Amino acid sequence: MPIAGSSMPIPLGLLQQSATVTTRTAGQETSGAFELTASTTYTVRCFVQPSSTSDSAIYKRETGTTQITIFLAPTTSTGTNTGSIINHIATITVDGVVYQVTGEPLNLCSAGRVYQLNVFRET
């Protein structure tokens, strides 16, 4: 399925999962503390690829971090550009697991067909 103005198709056959992107906004309370509030959710097709896991002891408590790479379709189910809605404080839920975004989405080959995003969760 090519996008208008380009002959390069979107690899929809690889994007078999669904992700819920929750955009968040940062604000400052009257006390001066910063708070994050959820504002809008979007649904986008995706493919999840495990990257790495690690364990560590923090304050005498064992914790683990799972990092994955998510490949996202260029538009959400409502037609919104995926790359424009995700920032470093957004969360992404795939199969009921909530991941924190670690950076901005990477527009692979600058072609606007697939976005790559690194995310993590702590256990």
C-alpha positions, -999 to 999 in steps of 0.1 A, spaced: 0 0 0 20 30 -12 15 64 3 5 92 -21 36 108 -37 58 78 -32 63 44 -47 77 29 -15 51 8 3 44 7 40 54 -28 53 20 -35 69 26 -72 67 53 -68 94 33 -45 116 9 -71 131 5 -58 166 -13 -29 180 1 -3 204 -16 24 224 4 56 226 -5 79 255 8 114 251 15 132 283 21 168 292 44 181 319 32 209 342 42 226 374 20 226 405 16 256 426 41 241 451 67 240 424 67 202 419 65 189 383 37 165 374 29 145 343 -7 142 331 -21 118 305 -38 137 278 -45 118 246 -43 82 234 -38 70 199 -38 35 184 -10 25 159 1 -7 142 35 -19 154 61 -46 155 80 -53 188 116 -65 188 133 -73 221 166 -55 226 181 -63 260 174 -70 297 195 -62 328 193 -68 365 207 -46 393 203 -40 430 191 -6 439 186 2 476 190 -35 484 161 -44 461 166 -63 429 153 -45 398 152 -54 362 150 -34 330 137 -46 297 145 -26 266 127 -32 234 126 -16 200 92 -9 185 86 -2 148 55 19 143 33 26 113 36 62 100 0 71 109 -23 63 138 -58 48 133 -72 83 131 -47 95 105 -24 114 128 13 114 120 29 90 145 63 108 146 46 141 156 28 128 187 55 108 205 79 126 228 103 115 256 75 115 283 50 94 263 41 59 272 33 30 249 12 0 258 16 -33 238 -2 -64 249 -11 -49 282 25 -40 291 33 -3 296 67 10 283 84 43 289 98 61 258 135 68 260 138 93 231 123 106 199 111 83 171 135 77 143 122 81 108 139 53 91 156 63 58 137 96 61 110 80 40 81 84 64 71 47 61 82 32 95 93 49 127 117 31 151 114 38 188 133 26 218 113 20 250 119 3 284 101 -10 314 113 -17 349 103 -47 369 
